[in-house]
Amino acid sequence: MNEYKGPCDLHIHSNFSDSDADIESIFNYAKEKNMRCLAITDHDTVSGLSKALSLSRSLNMEFIEGIEFSAQHRNSEVHILGYFINSTNEKLIDQLAVIKDLRKERILIMADKLNGLGLSVDKDEFLSRLTNTVATRLHLALYLVEKNQVRSLKEVFGKFLSPGRPAYQSRLKHSVKDVVRMIKDVGGLTFIAHPHMLIDQSWVQEFIGFGLDGLEVSYPGMSEARSSMYSNIATKHNLLKSGGSDAHGSYKAYTSIGCVDVPYQWVQEMKNRLASVELA
C-alpha cells in the first residue's frame, strides 16, 4: 500500500471540550470509516489524550496528540492548532490549569451579562454540568436552549454570544505569539485553524512571522478558492498543510469525522519536519 494514501482527520473535538462525542465513540466511528490517522484537538485541554492513545494502540490506528488553543489578537479570538505535542509535559499541564480557570471566569461573566439582558442562567447549576470539561460558549448556549430560553444554538450565538454581541466577553490569557511558543516548547507543530474565519486576512502573514509551521487548508465550508489560496501561501513560505472536520458530535450536524479531504502525505510531511528539527 502506498504510504501516502489513506483518509485522515486532524481536527476533532471530544466531550472533554465542546462535543458530545466520547473518545471511544470517535475511534469506533473512525474505524468503521477506515480512517488511517486521527488527531483529537480539544479546546485548551489534553485531558482526553491518554485514553485516545490507548485506543489507538488497541485499534491499530495512528493517532496524533493535538490541541486547539484559543489566543487573543487585537481583541479578537484566534485558534491555533498544535500537533505532536507532549501532553504529559508538566509546564503545559500547569498552563492549561490556569487557562481552565480563566475560561470559567469568562463564562460566568457572560452568564451575568445574559442575566442582565433578561435571560436566566443559574450559575451553580450550570457549573455543576461541566465536570471534566473546559467551559466554552457552546456549553452556555446549550444550557439556554435546554431551558427553552432561546430556540436554537444559532439564535444564541447570533444574538448574544458572538464577538460584538452584548453577552460576549473576550478574556484570553495568551497572545498568538505566546501560543506558538508554548506549543513549540512541548515539541509540537503550530497551525492557524480555519484561517478563512479570521476577521482580517492580513493576520495570516503576521502570524507566519511568529514562527508558525502551517495552515489548515481543508475545512468544512472552506471554498476551493480559499483552500487553493492558503495552499499557495503554504508553498511560498515553506509551510505545512493540515485539515479536518472540526467535528463536535451532534452539536455540529453539518460536519462529521472524515468529511473533508486530508491526505496522509500531509501527516508524513509533518513527521519529516519534526525529524529535520531534531537533527538540526
C-alpha positions in Angstrom: 0.0 0.0 0.0 1.3 3.5 -0.9 2.2 5.1 2.4 0.8 8.4 1.2 -2.8 7.1 0.8 -5.5 6.8 3.5 -8.1 9.2 4.9 -7.1 11.3 7.9 -8.9 13.8 10.1 -6.7 16.2 12.1 -9.3 18.4 13.8 -11.8 16.5 16.0 -13.3 17.5 19.4 -14.5 15.3 22.2 -16.6 15.6 25.3 -13.6 16.8 27.1 -14.2 20.2 25.5 -17.3 21.2 23.5 -18.5 18.0 21.8 -20.9 15.3 23.0 -18.8 12.5 21.4 -16.7 10.5 23.8 -13.2 9.3 22.9 -14.3 5.7 22.3 -17.2 6.6 20.0 -14.8 8.8 18.0 -12.4 6.0 17.4 -15.1 3.4 16.7 -16.7 5.7 14.1 -13.3 6.4 12.5 -12.5 2.6 12.4 -15.8 2.0 10.6 -14.9 4.7 8.1 -11.4 3.1 7.6 -9.7 6.2 8.7 -5.9 5.9 8.8 -4.9 8.7 11.2 -6.7 10.9 13.7 -5.9 13.9 15.8 -8.1 15.0 18.7 -7.7 18.7 19.2 -9.8 19.7 22.2 -10.0 23.4 23.2 -7.3 24.2 25.7 -7.2 20.7 27.2 -5.3 17.5 26.8 -7.5 15.5 29.2 -8.7 13.0 26.6 -5.4 12.2 25.0 -4.2 9.4 27.3 -7.4 7.4 26.6 -7.1 8.2 22.9 -3.5 6.9 22.8 -4.6 3.7 24.5 -7.5 3.2 22.0 -5.2 4.0 19.0 -2.9 1.1 20.1 -5.7 -1.4 20.6 -7.4 -0.5 17.3 -4.1 -0.2 15.4 -5.0 3.3 14.2 -2.4 6.1 14.0 -3.1 8.9 16.4 -1.5 12.4 16.8 -1.7 14.2 20.1 -3.2 17.6 19.5 -4.8 20.6 21.0 -6.6 23.8 19.8 -5.5 26.8 21.8 -7.6 30.0 22.0 -5.4 33.0 21.7 -6.2 36.7 21.7 -5.1 39.1 18.9 -6.2 42.7 18.8 -9.3 42.0 20.9 -10.3 39.1 18.6 -10.2 35.3 19.4 -7.9 33.3 17.2 -7.5 29.5 17.3 -4.1 27.8 16.9 -3.8 24.0 16.4 -0.9 22.1 17.9 0.2 18.7 16.7 2.6 16.1 18.1 2.6 17.8 21.4 3.9 16.2 24.6 0.7 16.1 26.5 2.3 15.0 29.8 4.6 18.0 30.0 4.2 19.4 33.5 4.6 23.0 32.4 1.9 22.6 29.7 -0.4 21.0 32.2 0.1 23.8 34.7 -0.6 26.4 31.9 -3.8 24.6 30.9 -5.0 24.6 34.5 -4.7 28.4 34.6 -6.5 28.6 31.3 -9.3 26.4 32.5 -9.8 28.7 35.5 -9.8 31.8 33.2 -12.3 30.1 30.9 -14.6 29.5 33.9 -14.3 33.2 34.9 -15.1 34.2 31.4 -18.2 32.1 31.1 -19.5 33.4 34.4 -19.1 37.0 33.2 -21.1 36.0 30.1 -23.7 34.4 32.3 -24.0 37.6 34.3 -24.4 39.6 31.1 -27.1 37.2 29.9 -28.9 37.6 33.2 -28.7 41.3 32.8 -30.3 41.0 29.4 -33.4 39.3 30.8 -32.4 35.7 30.4 -31.9 33.4 33.4 -28.7 31.4 34.0 -28.4 29.6 37.3 -24.6 29.7 37.6 -24.3 27.0 40.2 -26.5 24.6 38.2 -24.6 25.5 35.0 -21.2 24.9 36.5 -22.3 21.5 38.0 -22.8 20.3 34.5 -19.2 20.9 33.3 -17.4 18.2 35.4 -14.3 17.3 33.5 -14.8 19.6 30.5 -13.4 23.1 29.9 -16.0 25.8 29.9 -17.0 27.1 26.4 -19.6 29.3 25.0 -21.2 26.3 23.4 -21.9 24.9 26.9 -23.6 28.1 27.9 -25.6 28.2 24.6 -26.7 24.6 25.1 -27.9 25.4 28.6 -30.1 28.2 27.3 -31.6 26.0 24.6 -32.3 23.3 27.1 -34.0 25.8 29.4 -36.2 26.9 26.4 -35.0 30.5 26.7 -33.9 30.5 23.1 -34.9 28.4 20.1 -31.6 27.3 18.8 -27.8 27.4 19.1 -27.8 29.7 16.1 -30.0 32.1 17.8 -27.9 32.2 21.0 -24.7 32.9 19.1 -26.3 35.3 16.6 -28.0 37.4 19.3 -25.8 37.1 22.4 -22.5 35.1 22.4 -20.6 36.0 19.2 -18.0 38.8 19.1 -19.8 42.1 19.0 -22.9 40.7 20.6 -24.0 42.0 24.1 -23.1 39.0 26.2 -19.8 38.2 24.6 -16.6 38.5 26.7 -13.1 38.3 25.4 -10.9 37.1 28.3 -8.0 35.1 27.0 -4.6 34.7 28.7 -2.3 34.2 25.7 -1.4 36.0 22.5 -0.9 34.1 19.3 2.9 34.5 19.7 2.6 33.1 23.2 0.7 30.1 22.0 3.1 29.4 19.2 6.0 29.4 21.6 4.1 27.2 24.1 3.4 24.5 21.6 6.9 24.5 20.3 8.2 24.3 23.8 6.4 20.9 24.2 7.7 19.6 20.8 4.7 20.4 18.7 3.9 21.9 15.4 1.7 25.0 15.1 -1.1 25.8 12.6 -3.7 28.5 12.1 -7.1 26.8 12.5 -9.7 27.7 9.9 -7.8 30.8 8.6 -10.8 31.8 6.4 -12.6 32.8 9.6 -10.1 35.4 10.6 -11.6 38.9 10.7 -8.5 40.3 8.9 -6.7 38.2 6.3 -3.6 40.2 6.7 -3.1 38.5 10.0 -2.1 35.3 8.2 1.2 36.9 7.1 1.6 38.4 10.6 1.2 35.0 12.3 3.6 33.4 9.8 6.2 35.9 11.2 5.6 34.4 14.6 7.1 31.1 13.5 4.0 29.1 12.5 4.6 25.7 11.0 1.5 25.6 8.8 -2.1 26.4 7.8 -5.3 24.5 8.0 -6.3 24.4 4.3 -9.0 21.7 4.2 -12.1 22.5 6.3 -15.9 22.1 6.0 -17.4 25.1 4.1 -14.0 26.5 3.0 -14.3 27.4 -0.7 -11.9 25.8 -3.2 -10.6 29.3 -4.0 -9.7 29.9 -0.3 -8.2 26.4 0.1 -6.1 27.0 -3.0 -5.0 30.4 -1.8 -3.9 29.0 1.6 -2.1 26.1 -0.1 -0.2 28.6 -2.3 0.7 30.7 0.8 2.0 27.5 2.5 4.1 26.6 -0.6 5.5 30.1 -0.8 6.6 30.2 2.8 7.6 26.5 3.1 4.8 25.8 5.5 2.9 22.6 6.2 -0.7 21.8 5.4 -3.4 20.4 7.7 -7.1 19.9 7.7 -10.1 18.2 9.4 -13.7 18.1 10.0 -13.8 20.2 13.2 -16.4 17.5 14.3 -18.3 18.2 17.5 -20.5 15.2 17.6 -24.2 16.1 17.3 -23.6 19.7 18.2 -22.4 20.4 14.7 -24.7 18.3 12.5 -23.3 19.7 9.2 -19.9 18.0 9.7 -18.6 14.6 10.6 -15.3 12.8 11.0 -13.6 12.3 7.7 -15.9 14.7 5.7 -13.0 16.7 4.2 -10.0 15.5 2.2 -6.9 15.2 4.3 -4.2 13.1 2.6 -1.8 11.1 4.7 1.0 12.9 2.8 0.4 15.9 5.0 1.0 13.8 8.1 4.2 12.4 6.7 5.4 15.9 5.9 4.8 16.9 9.5 6.8 14.0 10.6 9.6 14.9 8.2 9.6 18.4 9.5 9.9 17.3 13.1 12.7 14.8 12.2 14.6 17.6 10.5 14.3 19.8 13.6 15.6 17.0 15.8 18.6 16.5 13.5 19.4 20.2 13.2 
